[in-house]
Amino acid sequence: MILIKKGTPPSELEELKQKAEFLGLSDKEGYDLLRNPLKKEVRNSLVQEQGHLCAYCMRRIPDERIREDDKDLSEVYIEHWHARSSESNDGENKGLDYNNMLAVCSGNEKTPGVTGKHRKRYFTCDKKRENRLLHANPLEIKSIESIYYSSDGMIKSYDSDIDNDIDVILNLNCSADAVTLPQNRKAVLDTIEKEVYNMGDNLKQNCEQLLAIYEAEEDPKTPYIGIGIWWLKDQIKAM
């Protein structure tokens, strides 16, 4: 994961949220009012501020693996970090709260080459999570700073709750022929390591220069770059 900085929500979304709260609608009822073309505008806004990366697995979105004939499968989904509730709680409609929205990938809903009852084991991100409570939050620096990676591309956290979210709830270490998240992250790490050593003998300066470049990326960002940013920071700290 990488830290996501929220931008300004579409004004029409704010108006819809106010309407839902005035009517006392639940999160789910309020979100059901969000339809195109506003829904598409919200989706595009989320994707742009995330640099076209899934908020959880950092895969490129729209998902390039989705074929044109998969008409029932969206290339980008709107995820709610606070899961939408079927009941009204504090009067604030989180279903329409832009600061509670993230853009995510299809979560391997149609994993290539995988069929039958076992295909759910390959689900990731929001598709795997469903409505379960989540501690890992790409909107919070504390969550991001707790995350580290192994040399084989596995993502982990020093916080036990976040580590469980990563490994179980979001299934971000899923590794198989059809889903290769650790392998993809390792490929990025290998590339950045080579960049550092090819830039010259001043390794700390090389790391600092690359870190500045990758942290300044806006849209699009490099897929799976979270592992690269973590590694560069770790190298600088150790030097």
C-alpha positions as CSV (number, residue, x, y, z in Angstrom):
1,M,0.0,0.0,0.0
2,I,0.9,3.6,-0.4
3,L,-0.5,6.7,1.4
4,I,-3.5,8.1,-0.4
5,K,-4.1,11.9,-0.1
6,K,-7.7,12.8,-0.6
7,G,-8.7,15.6,-3.0
8,T,-11.8,17.7,-3.2
9,P,-15.0,15.8,-3.6
10,P,-17.3,16.5,-6.5
11,S,-19.8,19.2,-5.4
12,E,-22.8,17.1,-6.6
13,L,-21.7,14.3,-4.3
14,E,-21.6,16.6,-1.3
15,E,-25.1,17.8,-2.2
16,L,-26.3,14.2,-2.4
17,K,-24.7,13.3,0.9
18,Q,-26.5,16.3,2.6
19,K,-29.8,15.1,1.0
20,A,-29.3,11.5,2.3
21,E,-28.5,12.8,5.8
22,F,-31.5,15.2,5.8
23,L,-33.8,12.2,4.9
24,G,-32.1,10.0,7.6
25,L,-31.1,7.4,5.1
26,S,-28.7,4.6,6.1
27,D,-25.2,4.3,4.5
28,K,-26.5,1.7,2.1
29,E,-29.7,3.6,1.2
30,G,-27.8,6.8,0.6
31,Y,-25.2,5.1,-1.6
32,D,-28.0,3.5,-3.7
33,L,-28.8,7.1,-4.8
34,L,-25.4,7.5,-6.4
35,R,-25.9,6.8,-10.1
36,N,-24.3,7.7,-13.4
37,P,-23.1,10.2,-14.6
38,L,-22.2,11.3,-11.0
39,K,-21.0,7.8,-10.0
40,K,-18.7,7.8,-13.0
41,E,-17.3,11.2,-12.1
42,V,-16.6,10.1,-8.5
43,R,-14.9,6.9,-9.8
44,N,-12.7,8.9,-12.1
45,S,-11.8,11.4,-9.4
46,L,-10.8,8.5,-7.0
47,V,-8.7,6.8,-9.7
48,Q,-6.9,10.0,-10.6
49,E,-5.9,10.9,-7.0
50,Q,-4.6,7.4,-6.5
51,G,-2.5,7.6,-9.6
52,H,-4.5,4.8,-11.3
53,L,-3.5,2.2,-8.6
54,C,-5.8,0.0,-6.6
55,A,-5.9,1.3,-3.0
56,Y,-4.9,-2.1,-1.6
57,C,-2.9,-4.2,-3.9
58,M,-1.4,-1.4,-6.0
59,R,-2.3,-3.1,-9.3
60,R,-2.9,-0.7,-12.2
61,I,-6.6,0.3,-12.6
62,P,-8.6,0.2,-14.7
63,D,-7.7,-3.5,-14.6
64,E,-6.0,-4.3,-17.9
65,R,-6.9,-8.0,-17.5
66,I,-10.6,-7.4,-17.9
67,R,-11.7,-8.4,-21.4
68,E,-14.3,-6.5,-23.3
69,D,-16.7,-9.5,-23.2
70,D,-16.7,-9.4,-19.4
71,K,-19.7,-7.0,-19.5
72,D,-20.8,-7.7,-15.9
73,L,-17.5,-7.0,-14.4
74,S,-16.4,-3.4,-13.7
75,E,-12.8,-2.4,-14.3
76,V,-12.8,-0.2,-11.2
77,Y,-14.9,-0.4,-8.0
78,I,-15.7,2.2,-5.4
79,E,-14.7,0.8,-2.0
80,H,-15.8,2.2,1.4
81,W,-13.1,1.9,4.1
82,H,-15.8,2.1,6.7
83,A,-18.1,-0.6,5.4
84,R,-21.6,0.7,4.4
85,S,-24.1,0.0,7.1
86,S,-27.7,-1.0,6.6
87,E,-28.7,1.1,9.6
88,S,-28.3,4.8,10.4
89,N,-26.0,5.4,13.2
90,D,-24.6,8.9,14.0
91,G,-26.5,10.7,11.2
92,E,-23.4,11.0,9.0
93,N,-23.9,9.1,5.7
94,K,-20.5,7.4,5.2
95,G,-21.8,5.7,2.1
96,L,-21.6,9.0,0.3
97,D,-18.6,10.4,2.2
98,Y,-15.8,11.0,-0.3
99,N,-13.2,10.7,2.4
100,N,-14.4,7.2,3.0
101,M,-14.2,6.2,-0.6
102,L,-11.3,4.4,-2.4
103,A,-10.9,3.0,-5.9
104,V,-10.0,-0.7,-6.0
105,C,-9.5,-3.4,-8.7
106,S,-11.8,-6.3,-9.4
107,G,-10.2,-8.4,-6.7
108,N,-9.7,-11.3,-9.1
109,E,-13.5,-11.8,-9.3
110,K,-12.9,-13.5,-12.6
111,T,-9.5,-15.0,-12.1
112,P,-8.1,-16.2,-15.4
113,G,-8.0,-20.0,-15.5
114,V,-9.7,-20.5,-12.2
115,T,-13.2,-22.0,-11.9
116,G,-15.4,-23.8,-9.4
117,K,-15.9,-23.5,-5.7
118,H,-12.2,-22.9,-4.9
119,R,-11.9,-19.7,-6.9
120,K,-12.7,-17.6,-3.8
121,R,-9.3,-18.5,-2.4
122,Y,-7.9,-16.2,-5.1
123,F,-10.0,-13.2,-4.3
124,T,-8.2,-10.1,-3.1
125,C,-8.8,-6.6,-1.9
126,D,-12.5,-5.5,-1.5
127,K,-13.8,-8.7,-3.2
128,K,-12.1,-10.7,-0.4
129,R,-12.9,-8.3,2.4
130,E,-16.6,-7.9,1.8
131,N,-17.9,-6.0,4.8
132,R,-15.5,-7.1,7.4
133,L,-13.9,-4.6,9.8
134,L,-10.6,-3.3,8.5
135,H,-7.6,-1.8,10.4
136,A,-5.2,-1.4,7.5
137,N,-6.0,2.1,6.2
138,P,-4.2,3.6,3.1
139,L,-5.5,7.0,4.2
140,E,-3.5,6.9,7.4
141,I,0.2,7.4,7.6
142,K,0.3,5.3,10.8
143,S,-1.0,2.3,8.9
144,I,1.5,2.8,6.0
145,E,4.5,3.2,8.3
146,S,3.7,-0.1,10.0
147,I,4.0,-2.0,6.7
148,Y,7.2,-3.6,5.5
149,Y,8.2,-6.2,2.8
150,S,10.3,-9.2,2.5
151,S,12.8,-9.8,-0.3
152,D,10.4,-12.2,-2.1
153,G,7.7,-9.5,-2.3
154,M,5.5,-10.5,0.6
155,I,3.8,-7.6,2.4
156,K,3.6,-7.5,6.2
157,S,3.0,-5.2,9.1
158,Y,4.5,-4.8,12.6
159,D,0.9,-4.2,13.8
160,S,-0.8,-7.6,14.3
161,D,-4.3,-6.4,13.4
162,I,-3.0,-4.8,10.2
163,D,-0.9,-7.8,9.4
164,N,-4.0,-10.0,9.6
165,D,-5.9,-7.6,7.4
166,I,-3.1,-7.8,4.8
167,D,-2.7,-11.5,4.8
168,V,-6.2,-12.8,5.5
169,I,-8.9,-10.1,5.0
170,L,-7.4,-8.6,1.9
171,N,-5.4,-11.6,0.8
172,L,-2.5,-9.4,-0.5
173,N,0.0,-12.2,-0.3
174,C,-2.0,-14.5,-2.6
175,S,0.5,-16.3,-4.8
176,A,-0.5,-18.7,-7.6
177,D,-0.4,-19.1,-11.3
178,A,-3.5,-16.9,-11.6
179,V,-2.6,-14.3,-8.9
180,T,1.0,-13.2,-8.6
181,L,1.0,-10.2,-6.2
182,P,4.2,-11.1,-4.4
183,Q,6.0,-11.8,-7.7
184,N,4.9,-8.5,-9.1
185,R,6.1,-6.6,-6.1
186,K,9.4,-8.4,-6.2
187,A,9.9,-7.5,-9.8
188,V,9.5,-3.8,-8.9
189,L,11.9,-4.2,-6.0
190,D,14.5,-5.9,-8.3
191,T,14.2,-3.1,-10.8
192,I,14.7,-0.3,-8.2
193,E,17.7,-2.1,-6.7
194,K,19.3,-2.2,-10.1
195,E,18.6,1.4,-10.7
196,V,20.3,2.4,-7.4
197,Y,23.5,0.4,-8.1
198,N,23.6,1.6,-11.8
199,M,23.5,5.3,-10.8
200,G,27.0,5.4,-9.3
201,D,28.9,4.8,-6.1
202,N,27.0,7.2,-3.8
203,L,24.3,4.7,-2.8
204,K,22.6,7.0,-0.2
205,Q,22.4,9.8,-2.7
206,N,21.1,7.5,-5.3
207,C,18.4,6.2,-2.9
208,E,17.4,9.7,-2.0
209,Q,17.1,10.8,-5.6
210,L,15.0,7.8,-6.6
211,L,12.8,8.2,-3.5
212,A,12.1,11.8,-4.3
213,I,11.1,10.8,-7.8
214,Y,8.7,8.0,-6.8
215,E,7.2,9.9,-3.9
216,A,6.5,12.8,-6.3
217,E,4.6,10.7,-8.8
218,E,1.1,11.8,-9.3
219,D,-0.9,10.2,-12.1
220,P,-0.1,7.6,-13.2
221,K,2.0,6.1,-10.5
222,T,4.2,3.1,-10.9
223,P,2.3,-0.1,-10.1
224,Y,3.3,-1.8,-6.8
225,I,5.6,1.1,-6.0
226,G,4.9,0.8,-2.3
227,I,7.6,-1.9,-2.0
228,G,10.1,0.4,-3.7
229,I,9.4,3.4,-1.5
230,W,9.7,1.2,1.6
231,W,13.0,-0.3,0.4
232,L,14.5,3.1,-0.5
233,K,13.6,4.6,2.9
234,D,14.9,1.5,4.7
235,Q,18.3,1.8,2.8
236,I,18.6,5.5,3.6
237,K,17.9,4.8,7.3
238,A,20.6,2.1,7.4
239,M,23.3,4.2,5.7
